Structures are given as structure tokens and as C-alpha cells.
Amino acid sequence: MKKINLFIMIAVVLSLAAVSKSQTVSTLVQGPSTFDDCLTLDQAGNIYASRYVGSTITRITPSGNTSIFASGFFQPNGTAFDSQGNLYVPSNISLGWIAKVSPQGTVDTILTGMSFPTAILFENDTTMLVSSYQTNRIYRAYLNGSFSILYSGNGMNGPVGMAYDVNGMLIIANYTDGKIFRVNGSGAFSLVADIAGIVGFIATANQYIYATGFSTNKIYRISMNGETSILAGSGGAGQTNGPALTATFNAPNGIAATSTGDTIYISDFNSRSLRMITNVTVGIQQTGTTVPESLELKQNFPNPFNPTTTFQFSVPVRGMVRLKVFNSAGREVQSIVNEELSAGSYSVSFKALGLSSGTYFAVLTNGGMKQTRKIMLIK
């Protein structure tokens, strides 16, 4: 009897541990605050938040303490740090200013005359890319104050958010219509995702693009091949915390991911609160609650891979789900998923540690159903 009780206690502890590691939304700074727009992280993990309907940049520590870092701006928007720890701020966008803020908070204007600079992304130590919401352009700007048009048109419609993907390609998001583009090394645009409504800003981490659905009150996760799912938000307007897919946001706008990608910060424009999604990369992530018609295992991405790849799969009925990897001889080499799951869509990462290059097979089972995908590990 004691052994049985011990086993029950262990099972309960493991169950609670699994629940605690699910994606969860909480509020780090309750609004109304001194910010409502773009979020940028420094190397120490502090968050810098713009007040677009105002004049300040607020610094927030990872524990939620806030202080005014710099002021005197007009409609400060999409900020970015250089390698020296200076923060660059589009300020007074109708007059085309960009300001540089030293780590001590000293503000200097370094550029004027650009048409509606909206958000900044550093290309290297001496040049930055600047999106222009009003003119549908991306500028290349230099620290000496000169600039030129880099991209124009190409489907851009109110471009704001920019980031680099895992391959160093530029990702641009339209605020106005929710289209997200990738720009290759030759300057060719390709559509990655088309999100309904308005998109605030974007961030990239762990082979995903994360985007704020300003008008849908949802946070989206997009794989590098364009698979789009909801990371957080039920769609209702509010500030409900808890499990990611049932939480509510109020015009989510700015977004920033930690270096590990495990925590994502969100600024709610209407409530002026700072929200956070934790355990983003831990374990199995539920990406949707709609019940699919059949069992499906999508092709892993990237493929070939080294050493990490991501599987997305859908389960039509609640039950025991197993996702295992077998070598070409049919021997099981790793179990990725082995637990009971509710009907819905899921994502899980797989790191091929201790495996040699070659062809493997990922096998998903749920009840009497099975799906198999060939995967390639190249080291």
C-alpha cells in the first residue's frame, strides 16, 4: 500500500510539473503605465518600451520595476540597440528625426529629413534599416546622418515591424493588412504569412516569427515555411492571465523575445500593460484547439536539419499520443512525445543529440492511427 501511495504521489508531482511548464500569460506591469508601443531588450534583459502617444522611453527590469530612461521625444516608436549599448529612437516621425540615446540617457539627434521613420533594425555596426509606415519604404541609414531608399513597393502596405530570421534574411510585417514578407539576399520579396487584421510588431526566436495581432487580440507564431498558429490569446479584449490560449489581450502591440526564446514580452496598447508569455519553448506546445478531422504529422522544419528541428501535428481524439524516431533499420532511437493529449494541434522540438548523419523516420501514433515522415539529419 505504501508503494502504491508513493507511486500516486510521484504521478501527481509529475502531472503538476507538466502543467506548470505549459505556455502561460501573466502581467509584469499593470497599466496604465508610461508606455504603449515597441519593446526592445538590452543585453542584461531589461525591457525598453516606447510611449507612442507621449514622449518617453521607459526601462523595465525583468522583475517589473519601471523608470523613465529618456524623454523629450514626439511619438517615439520602433527602437533598436547598437553593439555599444546606444538606443536609437524614431522621434517626431512627421519631421523625420532619429535620436541616439546613450546608456546614461543622453539624447542626441543624428538624422533628420527622413519621411516618417517608424522602426529601426541594425544591419551592422554602421548601418541600420528604417521602415517608413506612411511611404511604404525601407531606408538604409548611416550613423553620419545620410540615408537612401533600399526597398519600395513590393507589397509593403504600412511596413512597421522588422527582424532577421534564422538564416539572416530580413522579415518585414505590414501594420495595415497583416502581410509578412521575407526578403532574400537579392532583394526579392516573398510572402511568408497573411494574418487577418492589423499586425503591430514582430520578433524572431528559435526558427519562428512571432507577431502581435493588434486588432485580433492574439499572438501568432509563424514557422519559417509559413505555417501560422496562435501562440496566445482567445481573441477577447481584456487582461485575463493564465493558459496561453484562453488568456486575453487588449490591442497587443510591441513584442520582444529573450535570447533563449523561452519568454516573450507583449505591450498592450489600450491598457498600457506589459504582459509576458513564459515557457514558450518548453516541451509540447498546443497551437490550436480546433478538433481536426484526422491524425496529421506535418513535414518537420527545417529538413534537412542539424541538430534541431520542429514537428507540428494534429490529434483528432483525446488519447495516448506517441511520436518516435526510428533509424533506417527500424530501430527506435528516440521518443519525442509519449503522453495523453486532448484533440487539437501541437508543436514540439526535437534535438538529435548523439545521432549520426543519415535518414530517419518520425512516426506519430494515436489509437489505431499512424503517420510517418522521412527526416534527414546532416551534421
C-alpha positions as CSV (number, residue, x, y, z in Angstrom):
1,M,0.0,0.0,0.0
2,K,2.8,2.4,0.8
3,K,4.4,1.7,-2.6
4,I,1.1,2.4,-4.3
5,N,0.7,5.7,-2.4
6,L,4.3,6.6,-3.3
7,F,3.6,6.0,-7.0
8,I,0.4,8.1,-6.8
9,M,2.3,11.0,-5.2
10,I,5.1,10.8,-7.9
11,A,2.4,10.8,-10.6
12,V,0.7,13.8,-9.1
13,V,4.0,15.7,-8.8
14,L,4.9,14.9,-12.4
15,S,1.5,15.9,-13.6
16,L,1.7,19.2,-11.8
17,A,5.2,19.8,-13.2
18,A,3.9,19.2,-16.7
19,V,1.1,21.7,-16.1
20,S,3.5,24.3,-14.7
21,K,5.6,24.1,-17.9
22,S,2.7,24.9,-20.3
23,Q,2.7,28.3,-22.0
24,T,1.3,30.8,-19.6
25,V,0.4,34.5,-19.8
26,S,0.9,36.9,-16.9
27,T,1.1,40.6,-16.3
28,L,4.5,42.0,-15.4
29,V,3.5,45.7,-15.3
30,Q,-0.2,46.6,-14.7
31,G,-1.4,49.6,-16.7
32,P,-2.0,52.4,-17.2
33,S,1.8,52.9,-17.4
34,T,4.2,55.2,-19.2
35,F,4.4,53.0,-22.4
36,D,2.2,51.5,-25.1
37,D,4.3,50.6,-28.1
38,C,7.6,49.0,-29.2
39,L,9.6,46.8,-26.9
40,T,13.4,46.2,-27.1
41,L,15.7,44.2,-24.8
42,D,19.2,45.1,-23.8
43,Q,21.9,42.5,-23.1
44,A,21.0,42.4,-19.4
45,G,17.4,41.5,-20.1
46,N,15.9,44.9,-19.3
47,I,12.9,46.0,-21.5
48,Y,12.7,49.4,-23.1
49,A,9.2,50.5,-24.0
50,S,8.1,53.4,-26.2
51,R,5.2,55.7,-25.4
52,Y,3.8,56.4,-28.9
53,V,1.0,58.6,-27.5
54,G,3.6,60.5,-25.5
55,S,7.2,61.4,-25.3
56,T,9.1,58.9,-23.1
57,I,11.1,55.6,-23.2
58,T,10.6,53.5,-20.1
59,R,13.0,50.9,-18.8
60,I,11.5,47.9,-17.1
61,T,13.6,45.3,-15.2
62,P,12.9,41.6,-15.6
63,S,11.2,41.8,-12.1
64,G,8.9,44.6,-13.3
65,N,10.4,47.7,-11.8
66,T,10.0,50.7,-14.1
67,S,11.8,54.0,-14.5
68,I,11.9,56.7,-17.2
69,F,15.1,56.1,-19.3
70,A,14.8,59.1,-21.7
71,S,12.2,61.7,-22.6
72,G,11.6,64.7,-24.9
73,F,10.5,62.7,-27.9
74,F,7.4,63.0,-30.0
75,Q,5.7,59.8,-30.9
76,P,8.7,57.5,-30.2
77,N,8.2,54.2,-31.9
78,G,10.3,51.2,-33.0
79,T,13.6,51.3,-31.2
80,A,16.8,49.3,-31.6
81,F,20.2,49.0,-29.8
82,D,23.6,49.2,-31.5
83,S,26.5,47.0,-30.4
84,Q,27.7,49.7,-28.0
85,G,24.5,49.8,-26.0
86,N,23.1,53.0,-27.5
87,L,19.4,53.1,-28.1
88,Y,18.1,54.6,-31.4
89,V,14.6,56.1,-31.4
90,P,12.5,57.3,-34.3
91,S,11.2,60.6,-32.9
92,N,8.8,63.2,-34.3
93,I,8.2,60.9,-37.3
94,S,6.3,63.6,-39.2
95,L,9.6,65.6,-39.3
96,G,11.8,62.5,-39.9
97,W,14.1,62.5,-36.8
98,I,16.1,59.7,-35.4
99,A,17.7,60.1,-32.0
100,K,20.5,58.3,-30.3
101,V,20.3,57.7,-26.5
102,S,23.5,56.8,-24.7
103,P,23.5,54.1,-21.9
104,Q,23.4,57.1,-19.5
105,G,20.2,58.5,-21.1
106,T,21.8,61.4,-23.1
107,V,19.8,62.2,-26.2
108,D,21.3,63.4,-29.5
109,T,19.6,63.8,-32.8
110,I,21.6,62.0,-35.5
111,L,19.3,62.2,-38.5
112,T,16.6,64.5,-39.9
113,G,14.5,64.7,-43.0
114,M,13.5,61.1,-43.5
115,S,9.9,60.5,-44.5
116,F,8.1,59.0,-41.5
117,P,10.7,56.8,-39.9
118,T,8.8,54.2,-37.9
119,A,11.0,51.3,-36.7
120,I,14.8,50.5,-36.7
121,L,16.7,47.3,-37.3
122,F,20.5,47.4,-37.2
123,E,22.1,45.8,-40.3
124,N,25.7,46.1,-38.9
125,D,27.7,48.4,-36.6
126,T,27.4,51.4,-39.0
127,T,24.1,51.0,-40.9
128,M,20.5,50.5,-39.9
129,L,17.3,49.7,-41.8
130,V,14.4,52.0,-41.1
131,S,10.8,51.2,-42.0
132,S,8.5,54.0,-43.2
133,Y,4.8,53.3,-42.5
134,Q,3.5,56.3,-44.5
135,T,5.6,55.9,-47.6
136,N,5.8,52.0,-47.9
137,R,9.6,52.1,-47.9
138,I,12.6,50.6,-46.2
139,Y,15.5,53.0,-45.9
140,R,19.2,52.3,-45.3
141,A,20.6,54.9,-42.9
142,Y,24.1,55.6,-41.7
143,L,25.3,56.9,-38.4
144,N,26.6,60.0,-40.1
145,G,23.0,61.1,-40.8
146,S,22.9,60.1,-44.5
147,F,20.2,57.7,-45.9
148,S,18.8,56.3,-49.1
149,I,15.8,54.2,-50.2
150,L,16.6,50.5,-50.1
151,Y,13.1,49.0,-50.9
152,S,9.9,50.5,-52.1
153,G,6.6,48.9,-53.0
154,N,6.9,45.1,-53.3
155,G,3.5,44.6,-51.5
156,M,4.5,46.7,-48.5
157,N,1.4,48.4,-47.0
158,G,2.3,50.3,-43.9
159,P,5.5,48.4,-43.0
160,V,6.5,48.7,-39.4
161,G,8.0,45.6,-37.7
162,M,11.3,44.1,-38.9
163,A,13.5,41.3,-37.8
164,Y,16.0,38.8,-39.1
165,D,15.2,35.1,-39.5
166,V,17.4,32.2,-38.5
167,N,19.1,32.4,-41.9
168,G,19.8,36.2,-41.6
169,M,17.1,37.2,-44.1
170,L,15.0,40.3,-43.5
171,I,11.4,39.8,-42.3
172,I,9.0,42.8,-42.8
173,A,5.5,43.0,-41.4
174,N,2.7,45.3,-42.7
175,Y,0.8,47.0,-40.0
176,T,-2.1,47.8,-42.2
177,D,-3.0,44.5,-43.7
178,G,-1.1,41.9,-41.7
179,K,1.1,40.6,-44.6
180,I,4.6,39.4,-43.6
181,F,7.4,39.2,-46.2
182,R,10.8,37.7,-46.4
183,V,13.5,39.5,-48.4
184,N,16.3,37.3,-49.8
185,G,19.9,38.4,-50.5
186,S,19.0,39.6,-54.0
187,G,16.2,41.8,-52.6
188,A,13.3,39.7,-53.8
189,F,10.2,39.7,-51.7
190,S,8.2,36.6,-50.9
191,L,5.0,36.3,-48.8
192,V,5.5,34.3,-45.6
193,A,2.2,34.8,-43.9
194,D,-1.1,36.7,-44.2
195,I,-2.5,37.5,-40.8
196,A,-6.1,38.8,-40.5
197,G,-6.3,42.4,-39.4
198,I,-3.6,44.7,-38.1
199,V,-0.1,43.5,-37.0
200,G,1.8,45.6,-34.5
201,F,5.4,44.4,-34.3
202,I,7.3,41.1,-34.9
203,A,10.1,39.2,-33.2
204,T,12.1,36.1,-34.2
205,A,13.4,33.3,-32.0
206,N,14.1,29.6,-32.4
207,Q,13.2,29.4,-36.0
208,Y,9.8,31.1,-35.5
209,I,8.4,34.5,-36.2
210,Y,6.2,36.0,-33.5
211,A,3.6,38.7,-34.4
212,T,1.1,40.7,-32.4
213,G,-2.4,40.8,-33.7
214,F,-3.3,44.3,-32.8
215,S,-6.9,44.1,-34.0
216,T,-7.5,40.4,-33.2
217,N,-6.0,40.4,-29.7
218,K,-3.9,37.3,-30.5
219,I,-0.2,36.5,-30.6
220,Y,0.8,34.5,-33.7
221,R,3.6,32.1,-34.2
222,I,4.8,31.5,-37.8
223,S,7.3,28.9,-38.8
224,M,9.9,29.7,-41.4
225,N,7.9,27.9,-44.1
226,G,4.8,30.0,-43.3
227,E,2.8,27.7,-41.0
228,T,0.8,30.0,-38.8
229,S,-0.7,29.2,-35.4
230,I,-2.0,31.0,-32.4
231,L,0.5,31.1,-29.6
232,A,-1.7,33.0,-27.1
233,G,-5.0,34.9,-26.9
234,S,-8.6,33.8,-27.1
235,G,-9.5,36.8,-29.2
236,G,-11.4,38.6,-26.5
237,A,-10.3,42.0,-25.4
238,G,-9.1,42.1,-21.8
239,Q,-6.2,41.3,-19.4
240,T,-7.0,37.7,-18.3
241,N,-3.9,35.8,-17.3
242,G,-3.4,32.0,-17.3
243,P,-3.1,29.4,-20.0
244,A,-1.9,31.0,-23.2
245,L,-4.9,30.0,-25.5
246,T,-7.5,31.3,-23.0
247,A,-5.7,34.5,-22.0
248,T,-6.9,37.8,-23.3
249,F,-5.0,40.9,-24.6
250,N,-6.1,44.5,-25.3
251,A,-4.6,45.6,-28.6
252,P,-1.2,43.8,-28.3
253,N,1.4,45.9,-30.0
254,G,5.1,45.7,-29.1
255,I,6.8,42.3,-28.8
256,A,10.3,41.1,-27.7
257,A,11.7,37.7,-27.1
258,T,14.5,36.7,-24.7
259,S,17.7,35.3,-26.2
260,T,16.5,31.7,-25.4
261,G,13.1,32.4,-26.9
262,D,11.5,31.0,-23.7
263,T,9.9,34.2,-22.6
264,I,8.1,36.7,-24.9
265,Y,7.0,40.2,-23.7
266,I,4.0,42.0,-25.1
267,S,2.8,45.6,-24.7
268,D,-1.0,46.1,-24.6
269,F,-1.6,49.4,-26.4
270,N,-5.1,50.1,-24.9
271,S,-4.4,49.1,-21.3
272,R,-0.7,50.2,-21.4
273,S,0.3,47.0,-19.5
274,L,3.3,44.8,-20.0
275,R,2.4,41.1,-20.4
276,M,4.6,38.1,-20.7
277,I,4.3,34.6,-22.1
278,T,6.5,32.1,-20.4
279,N,7.6,28.5,-21.2
280,V,7.3,29.3,-24.9
281,T,9.9,26.7,-25.9
282,V,9.4,24.1,-23.2
283,G,8.0,20.7,-24.1
284,I,4.9,20.2,-26.3
285,Q,3.2,23.4,-27.2
286,Q,-0.5,23.4,-28.0
287,T,-1.0,25.6,-31.0
288,G,-4.8,25.2,-31.6
289,T,-7.9,23.7,-30.0
290,T,-10.0,23.1,-33.1
291,V,-10.6,19.4,-33.5
292,P,-9.0,18.1,-36.7
293,E,-10.7,15.6,-39.0
294,S,-7.8,13.2,-38.9
295,L,-4.4,12.5,-37.5
296,E,-1.7,14.5,-39.2
297,L,2.1,14.8,-38.9
298,K,3.4,17.6,-41.0
299,Q,6.9,17.6,-42.5
300,N,9.4,18.7,-40.0
301,F,11.1,22.1,-40.5
302,P,13.9,22.6,-41.2
303,N,14.6,19.4,-43.1
304,P,17.4,18.5,-43.5
305,F,18.4,19.7,-40.1
306,N,21.3,20.0,-37.6
307,P,20.7,19.3,-34.8
308,T,17.3,20.8,-34.0
309,T,14.0,20.6,-35.9
310,T,10.3,21.2,-35.2
311,F,7.4,18.9,-35.7
312,Q,3.8,20.1,-36.0
313,F,1.0,17.5,-35.6
314,S,-2.8,17.3,-35.1
315,V,-4.7,14.8,-33.0
316,P,-8.4,14.2,-33.7
317,V,-9.3,12.4,-30.5
318,R,-8.1,12.6,-26.9
319,G,-5.8,9.7,-26.1
320,M,-2.3,8.4,-25.9
321,V,-0.1,10.1,-28.4
322,R,3.4,8.8,-29.3
323,L,5.9,10.5,-31.6
324,K,9.1,8.4,-32.0
325,V,12.1,8.5,-34.3
326,F,13.4,5.3,-35.9
327,N,16.6,4.7,-37.9
328,S,16.7,3.2,-41.4
329,A,17.0,-0.3,-39.8
330,G,13.7,0.2,-38.0
331,R,15.2,0.6,-34.5
332,E,13.7,3.2,-32.2
333,V,16.4,5.8,-31.4
334,Q,14.4,8.5,-29.5
335,S,10.9,9.1,-28.1
336,I,9.8,12.7,-28.5
337,V,6.2,12.5,-27.3
338,N,4.7,9.8,-25.1
339,E,1.6,11.1,-23.2
340,E,-2.1,11.6,-23.3
341,L,-3.2,14.7,-25.2
342,S,-6.5,16.3,-25.9
343,A,-7.7,16.8,-29.5
344,G,-6.1,19.7,-31.2
345,S,-2.9,20.9,-32.8
346,Y,0.6,20.8,-31.3
347,S,4.2,21.7,-31.9
348,V,7.3,20.1,-30.5
349,S,11.1,20.5,-31.0
350,F,13.5,17.6,-31.5
351,K,17.2,17.8,-30.9
352,A,19.2,14.9,-32.4
353,L,21.9,14.6,-29.9
354,G,24.1,11.5,-30.2
355,L,22.8,10.6,-33.6
356,S,24.9,10.4,-36.7
357,S,24.0,11.9,-40.1
358,G,21.5,9.9,-42.1
359,T,17.9,9.2,-42.9
360,Y,15.4,8.7,-40.1
361,F,11.7,8.2,-39.8
362,A,9.4,10.1,-37.4
363,V,6.3,8.0,-36.6
364,L,3.2,9.6,-34.9
365,T,0.5,7.3,-33.4
366,N,-2.8,7.9,-31.8
367,G,-5.0,4.9,-31.1
368,G,-5.0,2.8,-34.2
369,M,-3.9,5.7,-36.4
370,K,-0.4,6.3,-37.7
371,Q,1.5,8.8,-39.8
372,T,5.2,8.6,-40.9
373,R,7.6,11.3,-42.2
374,K,11.1,10.8,-43.5
375,I,13.6,13.2,-41.9
376,M,17.2,14.0,-42.8
377,L,20.0,14.7,-40.2
378,I,23.1,16.3,-41.7
379,K,25.9,17.2,-39.4
